[in-house]
Each structure stands twice: as C-alpha cells, then as structure tokens.
Amino acid sequence: MAARKNLRTCATSVTSAGSLAGEDFGWRAATAVKIKLRMPPSAPTSSLRQLWEERFSQLLSEVETLCDAQAAEAVDRARRHAAGELNQAVRQLRRAADLEDLGMTLADVAGAFASHVALFRVEGEMARGVRARGVPEEIAERFGALEVPLCDAAALAGLVDDGEPVVAAATASEVSPALADLLEHQPNARVSLFPVAPRGRVAALLYAWGAVEGPPLELLAEAAAAVWNGFAPAAPSGLVTIAPREGSAAAWDLLSAEQRRIHLSAQRAARVRVSQMRLYQAADVQAGRAHGDLYGALRKPIDDARAAFRENYFERCPNMVDYLHLELVRTLAHDDPELLGKDYPGPLA
C-alpha cells in the first residue's frame, strides 16, 4: 500500500511539472511571435541584389569613363612630347658644323628613341664605327675603332645595296662576328637598320637594338641625309671620274634616276664581290699578285663574278660601267692592271 501511494505521488508530481513546462513553453512561443510581429519587415534579398548590381554598374561606368579620359590625355601628352623631341633633334642636326659633327649629333639624338643605337660610316666595302650610345663606356670606345667588312655582314650589305630600312636577326652572319661579339647580342635579339642616303647613296647607317621606335629613327636618318647634302659633293665619289663605255652617257648628271640607282647598286656589288675574294681566297690573292697572274689564281671566282655582273647590270642598263673590273684593278692588283695576268679577258663590253 505504501509503495502504491508513493508511486501515485511521483506520477502526480511529474504530471504537474510537465504541465508547468508546457505552459512555460507556450508562453515563450507566444511572446516571441508578438515581438516578431512588432519588428519592421526586412527588405527582400532580390531587391538588395538588384540595388547592388545597379550601383556597381554605375560605378564601373564612371571608372571606365574616367580611365578613357585619362588614357586619351596620356596618349596626347606622349604624342606632344615625342613631337617636341623630334623637332629638337632635327634642329640639332641642322646646326651641325660638318659631316663629323653631323654623325655624332645623329647618334646622340637617336638615343632618345632606342635602348641602344650606333652609327656607322660606309666607306667602300667597309662600315666603320662612328659612335655608340646606350652601351658601357668600354664598348663605346672599342666601337669607335671598329671596321666591319660588308661581305661579313649580310644585313648591312643588304641595306647599303637596297637603301631601305632592315630588321634582321642579330647573328654573326647578319651583322658580322666582330659586331655581334662586341655588342654582346643575345641569341634571339633583333636589330633595326636605317640608311642615311644623301642623293640616293647610302653614306651611313643607324644601327638600333633593344626597345626601338622605328618611325622616329627613320625620320631622323632622312633628316640627316638632307643635311648631309649640304656638305657632300653633288655626285658620288668614283662615278663622275670613271670613263663610260662608248656611246654611253658622259656624266652622272645625264643619267636618269633609275640609271643612277642601278649604277650605285652595281658599284656596291662589285666592291662586295672583290672584298669576298680578298677575304676568302687570301692565299690565292697573294700568290696571284706575287706571280703577276691574279686571274690565273682566281679564275673561277672572277668568271662567276663577271657572269653575274653582266646579267644583273649590263643587261639592265645600256650605259653601264664595268665596276667589277675597276674594283679588281684597284683592290686586288693595287692599281696595276698587269698583275691580272696575260689571260685576263679585260673589261666587260
């Protein structure tokens, strides 16, 4: 009996506790609902996203407009600066006192438009270093004494022959082993060459590498050529003093512009071919000169050069001069035609 009474008492206590707990839970839930209903409703997520996208798009448009304006202003400012530098450079070229001063000035002002720049003077079959900018002082000094045979530098020879700007690989075959080594060109480097051609004859060339601005350098080379005309003689050296073939024009001034171009190209080609013989057949040249028979010692290269010269120049120009013969006499025979030998066929006719 006592056990049943105690069990009944415990059950009643549990039930009472559960009722109290239920009532407390209900009261809390109701209170929470009332509080929630009193709070202002929050903005929908989609509305916030839309507002953000609109504001971001507007801000982006404003930034783009500002950037475009600043970019246009920067481009215009850079253009004005470049034009000012070019004008100043041309004024300096026009103030040159002589050809030597002109060459030095051209190298200096060209340095503003390339990381590295050098100037060569073209003399016969040689390109002689004048000045280098943007290089260590030691290299600049060595460059001033550098002589590059055009036969060793295909790119330089091509520019001298054609008179047109050239972009070439900075390899030993293109710019000569001596120049590639002196300037320490990297394997994949490229160089830009610009002719200085007073009256159509390439008298000097600009040699630029690294970061190169081609158009300004080409313009400076042309401006230098125009100034050069004021110092140079009216006709290229060597052409007006050469006796032409019978029936041909007697003076440089009587030639047409196209005929002058062909004559200049023929003269340069002759110098290159003969310099190649002197360089690559040096032993045969010495032996032929010693025995008074250069033609006998160099029969094949001379015959090949004569055939090419006839095809490329005599057949294209009726008043052509045999510059190859003149170069053989001057360079290989030391101005003594007898050293060519009794079997030498003589000038082309």
C-alpha positions as semicolon CSV with decimal commas, in nm:
position;residue;x (nm);y (nm);z (nm)
1;M;0,000;0,000;0,000
2;A;0,276;0,236;0,092
3;A;0,451;0,155;-0,237
4;R;0,138;0,229;-0,444
5;K;0,091;0,562;-0,260
6;N;0,449;0,668;-0,327
7;L;0,418;0,574;-0,698
8;R;0,094;0,775;-0,729
9;T;0,261;1,074;-0,565
10;C;0,554;1,063;-0,810
11;A;0,324;1,041;-1,109
12;T;0,125;1,339;-0,990
13;S;0,444;1,540;-0,946
14;V;0,566;1,453;-1,295
15;T;0,233;1,547;-1,450
16;S;0,230;1,876;-1,264
17;A;0,586;1,950;-1,376
18;G;0,500;1,867;-1,737
19;S;0,200;2,096;-1,725
20;L;0,411;2,377;-1,591
21;A;0,678;2,317;-1,856
22;G;0,418;2,313;-2,131
23;E;0,266;2,632;-2,007
24;D;0,612;2,798;-1,991
25;F;0,695;2,686;-2,348
26;G;0,368;2,815;-2,483
27;W;0,412;3,149;-2,311
28;R;0,763;3,188;-2,456
29;A;0,649;3,098;-2,807
30;A;0,362;3,342;-2,792
31;T;0,589;3,617;-2,664
32;A;0,836;3,551;-2,949
33;V;0,560;3,577;-3,211
34;K;0,438;3,904;-3,061
35;I;0,794;4,050;-3,067
36;K;0,847;3,936;-3,424
37;L;0,522;4,094;-3,534
38;R;0,623;4,424;-3,378
39;M;0,959;4,432;-3,585
40;P;0,960;4,606;-3,927
41;P;0,978;4,364;-4,220
42;S;1,327;4,316;-4,373
43;A;1,396;4,403;-4,746
44;P;1,377;4,108;-4,984
45;T;1,714;3,957;-5,090
46;S;1,638;4,006;-5,462
47;S;1,584;4,378;-5,411
48;L;1,917;4,417;-5,235
49;R;2,096;4,228;-5,514
50;Q;1,931;4,443;-5,779
51;L;2,024;4,763;-5,599
52;W;2,383;4,647;-5,561
53;E;2,414;4,550;-5,927
54;E;2,274;4,883;-6,041
55;R;2,509;5,082;-5,819
56;F;2,809;4,866;-5,918
57;S;2,730;4,903;-6,287
58;Q;2,701;5,279;-6,249
59;L;3,027;5,296;-6,057
60;L;3,205;5,079;-6,317
61;S;3,081;5,302;-6,597
62;E;3,210;5,609;-6,418
63;V;3,551;5,446;-6,365
64;E;3,572;5,343;-6,731
65;T;3,485;5,694;-6,844
66;L;3,749;5,838;-6,615
67;C;4,011;5,587;-6,734
68;D;3,931;5,655;-7,100
69;A;3,970;6,027;-7,044
70;Q;4,298;5,979;-6,860
71;A;4,427;5,738;-7,128
72;A;4,339;5,982;-7,406
73;E;4,509;6,261;-7,217
74;A;4,818;6,042;-7,162
75;V;4,835;5,949;-7,532
76;D;4,800;6,311;-7,635
77;R;5,065;6,415;-7,385
78;A;5,303;6,143;-7,511
79;R;5,240;6,248;-7,872
80;R;5,320;6,611;-7,794
81;H;5,632;6,507;-7,606
82;A;5,756;6,287;-7,894
83;A;5,688;6,564;-8,148
84;G;5,880;6,808;-7,933
85;E;6,176;6,570;-7,906
86;L;6,177;6,514;-8,282
87;N;6,165;6,886;-8,355
88;Q;6,451;6,948;-8,115
89;A;6,652;6,661;-8,268
90;V;6,607;6,793;-8,622
91;R;6,712;7,141;-8,511
92;Q;7,031;6,995;-8,363
93;L;7,103;6,809;-8,687
94;R;7,058;7,127;-8,890
95;R;7,307;7,309;-8,668
96;A;7,585;7,053;-8,736
97;A;7,910;7,223;-8,836
98;D;8,041;6,946;-9,064
99;L;7,995;6,578;-9,151
100;E;8,178;6,458;-8,841
101;D;7,963;6,676;-8,618
102;L;7,652;6,560;-8,803
103;G;7,736;6,194;-8,740
104;M;7,798;6,247;-8,370
105;T;7,479;6,451;-8,333
106;L;7,272;6,189;-8,515
107;A;7,393;5,915;-8,281
108;D;7,316;6,132;-7,978
109;V;6,963;6,236;-8,075
110;A;6,875;5,885;-8,198
111;G;6,948;5,755;-7,848
112;A;6,618;5,904;-7,731
113;F;6,425;5,659;-7,949
114;A;6,607;5,329;-7,883
115;S;6,759;5,148;-7,588
116;H;7,087;5,116;-7,780
117;V;7,196;5,283;-8,101
118;A;7,514;5,303;-8,307
119;L;7,617;5,489;-8,619
120;F;7,835;5,350;-8,899
121;R;8,001;5,543;-9,178
122;V;8,001;5,346;-9,505
123;E;8,332;5,371;-9,689
124;G;8,375;5,142;-9,984
125;E;8,321;4,784;-9,873
126;M;8,365;4,877;-9,506
127;A;8,126;5,002;-9,238
128;R;8,330;5,200;-8,987
129;G;8,207;5,265;-8,635
130;V;8,142;5,631;-8,551
131;R;7,959;5,637;-8,220
132;A;7,754;5,407;-7,996
133;R;7,503;5,516;-7,732
134;G;7,337;5,319;-7,452
135;V;7,636;5,086;-7,410
136;P;7,914;5,069;-7,149
137;E;8,196;5,318;-7,196
138;E;8,448;5,045;-7,276
139;I;8,231;4,909;-7,558
140;A;8,167;5,261;-7,690
141;E;8,543;5,321;-7,713
142;R;8,604;4,993;-7,892
143;F;8,316;5,061;-8,129
144;G;8,480;5,385;-8,244
145;A;8,770;5,180;-8,384
146;L;8,557;4,900;-8,532
147;E;8,564;4,816;-8,904
148;V;8,306;4,571;-9,038
149;P;8,356;4,429;-9,390
150;L;8,020;4,435;-9,564
151;C;8,091;4,090;-9,702
152;D;8,081;3,962;-9,343
153;A;7,750;4,131;-9,259
154;A;7,463;4,034;-9,488
155;A;7,213;4,270;-9,324
156;L;7,441;4,571;-9,350
157;A;7,535;4,487;-9,709
158;G;7,167;4,446;-9,799
159;L;7,082;4,787;-9,658
160;V;7,371;4,951;-9,842
161;D;7,266;4,781;-10,164
162;D;6,890;4,846;-10,143
163;G;6,880;5,167;-9,941
164;E;6,576;5,052;-9,744
165;P;6,533;5,005;-9,365
166;V;6,601;4,650;-9,249
167;V;6,506;4,445;-8,943
168;A;6,739;4,147;-8,905
169;A;6,848;3,881;-8,661
170;A;7,145;3,992;-8,453
171;T;7,353;3,691;-8,557
172;A;7,715;3,671;-8,665
173;S;7,622;3,605;-9,028
174;E;7,383;3,901;-9,044
175;V;7,581;4,168;-8,856
176;S;7,933;4,013;-8,862
177;P;8,103;3,807;-8,592
178;A;8,303;4,106;-8,466
179;L;7,997;4,325;-8,416
180;A;7,782;4,052;-8,261
181;D;8,061;3,975;-8,016
182;L;8,136;4,338;-7,928
183;L;7,773;4,434;-7,862
184;E;7,702;4,103;-7,683
185;H;7,380;4,039;-7,872
186;Q;7,156;3,769;-7,725
187;P;7,070;3,466;-7,945
188;N;6,714;3,582;-8,018
189;A;6,791;3,955;-8,044
190;R;6,696;4,160;-8,348
191;V;6,841;4,483;-8,485
192;S;6,688;4,765;-8,688
193;L;6,895;4,936;-8,958
194;F;6,814;5,273;-9,113
195;P;7,003;5,421;-9,411
196;V;7,141;5,773;-9,425
197;A;7,137;5,820;-9,800
198;P;7,224;6,166;-9,934
199;R;7,133;6,185;-10,303
200;G;7,040;5,817;-10,306
201;R;7,379;5,685;-10,191
202;V;7,398;5,515;-9,851
203;A;7,678;5,703;-9,676
204;A;7,598;5,597;-9,319
205;L;7,358;5,374;-9,131
206;L;7,184;5,380;-8,796
207;Y;7,201;5,051;-8,607
208;A;6,948;5,018;-8,322
209;W;6,852;4,733;-8,089
210;G;6,654;4,671;-7,771
211;A;6,336;4,881;-7,746
212;V;6,332;5,056;-8,084
213;E;6,091;5,323;-8,211
214;G;6,124;5,273;-8,584
215;P;5,936;5,568;-8,738
216;P;6,122;5,842;-8,544
217;L;6,460;5,683;-8,622
218;E;6,376;5,655;-8,992
219;L;6,270;6,020;-8,992
220;L;6,595;6,126;-8,821
221;A;6,800;5,928;-9,075
222;E;6,620;6,104;-9,360
223;A;6,669;6,443;-9,194
224;A;7,040;6,370;-9,153
225;A;7,062;6,277;-9,522
226;A;6,906;6,611;-9,616
227;V;7,160;6,797;-9,400
228;W;7,439;6,576;-9,541
229;N;7,356;6,705;-9,890
230;G;7,480;7,046;-9,784
231;F;7,825;6,906;-9,706
232;A;7,863;6,630;-9,969
233;P;7,966;6,684;-10,332
234;A;7,693;6,683;-10,592
235;A;7,778;6,335;-10,728
236;P;7,900;6,018;-10,558
237;S;8,274;5,972;-10,547
238;G;8,406;5,740;-10,817
239;L;8,125;5,770;-11,070
240;V;8,198;6,103;-11,241
241;T;8,566;6,019;-11,288
242;I;8,509;5,679;-11,449
243;A;8,522;5,680;-11,826
244;P;8,196;5,533;-11,956
245;R;8,164;5,287;-12,241
246;E;8,149;5,423;-12,592
247;G;7,810;5,567;-12,671
248;S;7,706;5,587;-12,307
249;A;7,625;5,892;-12,101
250;A;7,932;6,102;-12,028
251;A;7,838;6,237;-11,686
252;W;7,645;6,144;-11,378
253;D;7,405;6,437;-11,425
254;L;7,291;6,296;-11,760
255;L;7,169;5,970;-11,605
256;S;6,806;5,917;-11,511
257;A;6,712;5,847;-11,151
258;E;6,666;5,476;-11,227
259;Q;7,001;5,458;-11,409
260;R;7,174;5,623;-11,115
261;R;7,022;5,369;-10,879
262;I;7,146;5,081;-11,097
263;H;7,495;5,232;-11,120
264;L;7,517;5,270;-10,743
265;S;7,395;4,915;-10,690
266;A;7,649;4,784;-10,945
267;Q;7,935;4,969;-10,777
268;R;7,846;4,831;-10,435
269;A;7,801;4,478;-10,572
270;A;8,145;4,493;-10,732
271;R;8,306;4,602;-10,407
272;V;8,139;4,322;-10,213
273;R;8,239;4,050;-10,463
274;V;8,601;4,162;-10,475
275;S;8,624;4,200;-10,097
276;Q;8,494;3,844;-10,066
277;M;8,775;3,721;-10,289
278;R;9,030;3,911;-10,083
279;L;8,888;3,770;-9,761
280;Y;8,807;3,408;-9,850
281;Q;9,082;3,345;-10,108
282;A;9,353;3,547;-9,936
283;A;9,628;3,290;-10,011
284;D;9,534;3,278;-10,382
285;V;9,528;3,658;-10,399
286;Q;9,879;3,680;-10,254
287;A;10,009;3,408;-10,483
288;G;9,849;3,560;-10,792
289;R;9,983;3,904;-10,710
290;A;10,331;3,766;-10,646
291;H;10,337;3,586;-10,984
292;G;10,163;3,863;-11,178
293;D;9,867;3,638;-11,259
294;L;9,569;3,714;-11,036
295;Y;9,327;3,583;-11,298
296;G;9,509;3,250;-11,316
297;A;9,493;3,214;-10,937
298;L;9,127;3,327;-10,911
299;R;8,983;3,218;-11,244
300;K;8,658;3,062;-11,113
301;P;8,553;3,333;-10,866
302;I;8,641;3,605;-11,120
303;D;8,449;3,433;-11,401
304;D;8,148;3,376;-11,173
305;A;8,152;3,741;-11,067
306;R;8,178;3,861;-11,429
307;A;7,885;3,645;-11,537
308;A;7,667;3,769;-11,251
309;F;7,766;4,131;-11,311
310;R;7,684;4,108;-11,681
311;E;7,344;3,953;-11,614
312;N;7,243;4,180;-11,327
313;Y;7,372;4,513;-11,456
314;F;7,494;4,525;-11,817
315;E;7,171;4,375;-11,949
316;R;6,961;4,620;-11,746
317;C;7,146;4,943;-11,817
318;P;7,287;5,034;-12,164
319;N;7,538;5,285;-12,023
320;M;7,675;5,056;-11,751
321;V;8,043;5,076;-11,649
322;D;8,245;4,764;-11,561
323;Y;8,284;4,848;-11,194
324;L;8,389;4,489;-11,127
325;H;8,697;4,531;-11,349
326;L;8,781;4,863;-11,185
327;E;8,750;4,709;-10,839
328;L;8,970;4,412;-10,937
329;V;9,238;4,652;-11,056
330;R;9,210;4,886;-10,756
331;T;9,173;4,635;-10,472
332;L;9,344;4,315;-10,585
333;A;9,603;4,448;-10,831
334;H;9,689;4,764;-10,635
335;D;9,611;4,979;-10,942
336;D;9,845;4,775;-11,164
337;P;9,637;4,603;-11,439
338;E;9,940;4,397;-11,544
339;L;9,908;4,192;-11,222
340;L;9,578;4,049;-11,351
341;G;9,779;3,836;-11,596
342;K;9,801;3,790;-11,971
343;D;9,494;3,562;-11,983
344;Y;9,262;3,809;-11,812
345;P;8,983;3,884;-12,063
346;G;8,967;4,256;-11,985
347;P;8,668;4,479;-11,907
348;L;8,321;4,362;-11,995
349;A;8,184;4,513;-12,313
